[in-house]
């Protein structure tokens, strides 16, 4: 068997998805899609990373807030109330700041959803199990073991609290399912393929139908992927977020980001540039102290406790050169950081 068994399993699962009815609803990103943009320079893929397109639910996007309201009227006559994605903010009616964002509705409109609607629209990873169960063998004789698949679901959300008339419910930031699919090869080698599915992550740019190469000259598959611009914006966002949260970023993400950033004539449109160069602040911004009552007193001056800190830009050439990187790279991380820092100014819209 010439092909690496792990790559054989990855290619097989990708083909099953690409040839299934789910292909129109999923977008492939990450290391498996990189060869479509950078060819043989792409690193060997480690897993499959999928994003559901057109999810039934959508959470507010802090970097591009839309009016999550039932009608267009509030956006036309009271834009301050919707600039935060309809999150209940005390004294919002006293604030006259939209952050330069123009509220707009999608063509299909918006509507309120009940708890029953939410439960009925939650997608499931069972389709992956059905696909593998129907065709568990790769051409190289590697077999995928459906009965032993380990699944893990992660949901990042803010707790719900109810304070009399002011209910504060943070938006669901994302729901992801991670599958670990065991495989065994004819030579008794064993391993696992990891497959991640993000069910409701915002996709801020139109996906592309892309021809994705497979190993050993095997016929490529056509799947939806992000373009190189969105791929780079996500990579830069993850790199900077890891620096802010953990003080270190992964070498594999730096490697991918450099190859994408150095593509000829690649530019990030304004929304993707904002996504790439901005991450949420680490903590809340303290509320302003109370002020004495008087003629100029406004209820808003009381504040409403700590409020989420606004996103801040942290991606600059100087900051990139000072990053700490976990993992090995040819020649060490320094030249790769310098290459990324050099490419950054050319990415502006």
N, C-alpha and C positions, 0 to 999 in steps of 0.2 A: 504494500500500500504506500504510494508515494506522498499523498497529501497528509499533512498533520491532522490527526483525528479531531482535535479541538476545532480547527478551521473547517473540517468536513462537516461537523455538527452545526457550526454557525451558518455555513452556506446552505445547509439543508433546511434549517428552520426559516431562514430568510426566504428561500424559494417557496416554502409552503405558504408563508404569509403573502408573498407577492402574487401567487396564483389563486388566492382565496378571495371571496367577496369582501373580506376585511381590508383588502389593499387600498380601497378608495377612502377608508376612514383612518388610516394610520400613516404616520410620517417617520421615516428612518433618519436618525441623526447619529453623530458620534463617529467612532473609529471605523465602523463598517461602511459609512458613506464617504469618508475622506478620500479614498482612491479615485472617486469620481472627479475630485477637484485637483488633487496633487499627484495622482498617478502612483508610480512605484516608490515615491518618497514617503508615502503614508506608512505609519507604524503598523505592525500586525494587529488586527482587531482583537479585542479581549472579550467583548460582549455585544449584545444587541440592545439598542436604546430606541424606544418607540414613543411617539407622542400622538395621542388621539386628536384627529382633526374635527372641527365643528362639534365640540362636546355639548351635551344638552344643558349644562350649567356653566356659567362663566363668573369668576370672581373679579372684584375690582383690581385694576392694574394701577399701582401707584405712579408709574411713570407715564401712563396714558389714561387718565381717569375718564370714564364715560358716564353719562347720566343714567344710573340704574333706577329709573322711574317708569311709571306705567304710561305716561303721556309726555308729549313734547313740551307742554305748557310750562312746567317748572324750569326747564332748561332755557326757555325763551324769556320768562318773566322773573325767574329767581335762580340764576345760574350759581349763586353762591351755595345754594342748598344741595347742588349735585356735584360740585367740583371734587368732593371726596368720595364719589361712588356711592352716595346715599347712605353713608355711615352716619349714625346718629351722633352729632356733635353738639353739645350744649352751647347755646348762644351763637350758633352758626348764623342766625339771621342778623347778627350785629356785625358780621365780618364781610368785607367787600373785597375779597381776593380770590381770583380764580387761577392763579399761577400761570396765566397765559394759555391755559388749555381751553379749547373750544368744545363745549358739550355737543355731542351728536349721537343720533340713534342709528343702529344698523338697519339695512333695508327691510329686514323681516319684522322689525319692531321688537318691543319688549313687553313682557307681561308678568304678573305676579304668579308665584308658584306656591302650592300648599306643601305640607309635609309629605302627603301621599305622593305628590308629583316628584318630590326629591327622591324618595325611595324607589319610585318606579323607573327613574331615569339613570340610576347608577349602573354603569357598564361593568362587565365582569371579564376576567381573564380565561373563562372556561373555553372560549373559542380556540385559544392556543392549545389547550389540552386535547380538544377534539381533532385539530389538525395533525398533531403529532401522533395521537392514537391511531389515526387512519393511515399514517405513513411514517413509521418510526425508524426505518432503515435508510442510511445514506448510501450512495453508490459505492463507497469504499468499504461497506460492511460495518460501519459504526452504527450502533443501535441506541436509540433514546428511550429511556425508561420512564414512561408516563406515571406509573403507579408510585414512583419514588420522588416525584417532583415536590420540592419544598417551595411554598409560597409565603410571602411576607408583604403585608400592606402597611404603608406609611401615610399618615395624614398630618399635615402641618396646619394647625389652626389656632385661633385665639379663643380662650374660654368665654363662655356666655355668662353675663351677670345681669341681674335685673334690679335696678334701684328705683323703686316706685315707677314714675312715668318715664324715666330715662333708661332705656334698655341699651346696653352696649354689647353688641355681638360682632366680634372680629370676623373678617371674611375668611373662608377656607382658602388657603394659599395653594393647595395642590394635593391631589391624591395619587399615589403611585403604588403599583404592584410590582414586586420583584420576584421573579421565578428563577429557581436554580434547577436546571434540568440535567439529571445524571446521564452520562453516556458511557458505553464500554466499546472497546475496539477489538478486532479479531486477535490481536496479540496480547490481550488481557489488560491493556492499558485502560485506565478509567479516568474520568474527569467530570466536570459540570459546565454547562453553558448557562450563563446568566442573561436573563432577559428582563428589562425594565419597561414598564408601560406607564407613562404619565397620562392620566385620564382627563385633566382639566387645566393643563398648563397653557397660559396665553401663547399664541403664535403670532408675533407682531409683524410678520411679513408673509406674503403669499408663498405657499410651498410650490416646489417644482417637481414635475415628473422627470426623474433622473435615471439614466442607465448606470447601474452600480456594478462594477466588475466583481468577479468571483475568482477564486484561486485556481491555479493549474490550467488556465485558459478555458475554464468552463464557461458556458454561455452566461452573459450577464443577466441581471433581472431589472425590470423597470418598476420603480417604486417612487412614492412621493418622498422628497427630502427637503430640508431647508436649502436655500441658496448659500453660496460661500459667504455672503454678507451676514446673513443671520447666524450661520455657523460660527463665524468669527465673533460676532457680537455676544453670543452666548458664552463662548470660550473666555473672552475678556471679562465678562461679568463674573463668571465663576472664579477666575483667577483672582480678581480684586476682592470678591466677597470672601474667599478663603484667606487672603492676607489680612482682611479686617477682622474676621471671626477667629482664625486659628493662628495667624502670624506666619503661615507657610502655605505654598501652593504646590500642586502636583506637577512633576516634570512632564508627564504625558500631555497635560493641558497646555503647558508652555510650548512644547514641541509642535502641537497642532496649531496653536495660535500663530506662531512664527511663520509656518508654511502658508497659512491662509492670508496673513497680513502682507506677505511679500508677493502675492499674486498680482500680476500686472493690472493696473487701472482699477483695482478694487477700491471702492469708496463706500462708506456707510451713510445711508440716508439719515435725516435728523432723528427719527425715532430710534433707529438701531444704534446710532452714535450715542444717544442718551442712555440706552440700555447698556451699552458697552462700558461707558465711562462713569456710571453712577450706580451706587449701591445704597441700600437703606442704612441709615445711621445706626450705630451700635446700641444706643439707648434712648429713653424718652427725653424730651426737652422739658425742664421744669416749668410749671405754670408761673406766670408773673405774680408777684406778691400783691395782696389786697391793698387798695388805696382808700384814703378817707373819702366818705361821701361828701358830695358838694354839687354845685351846679354842673360841673363837667363830668360827674360820675356816670358811668354806664355799667349795666349788669355784666357786660363782657369783661370788665376790668377785674372781676372776682376770679376769673379763670375757672377751669373745670378739672383741676388736677393735672398730672403729667399728661402730655399729649405726645403722639408719635413724632419722633424727630424727622424732619424732612430729609429726603435723599440727598446725598452729597457726592460730588465728583471726587474721585480718588485716583483716577488713572491718568498719570502724567509720565513723561519720559524719565524724569528724575526719580519718581516713586518706583517705576518699574525696575530701574537699575539697582534699587536697594532691596528688592524682593528676596525672600528666602524660599528656596525650592527644595522639595523632597523628592528624591529619585535621581537616577543617573541620566546624563545626556552626553553625546559625543563632545569632548572637549570641555565638559563641565558646564554649569548653568550660566556663567558670566557672559560668554559670547552670545548665547541665545537671548538673554535679557537685553543685551545691547542691540541685537538685531530687532527685537520687538520695539524697544524704545525708539530706535531710528525710524521704524515704519509708522509709528503712531501719528505723527503730524500729517502724513499723507493720506490718512483714512478719513479725515474730516470731510463733511459734505460740501 
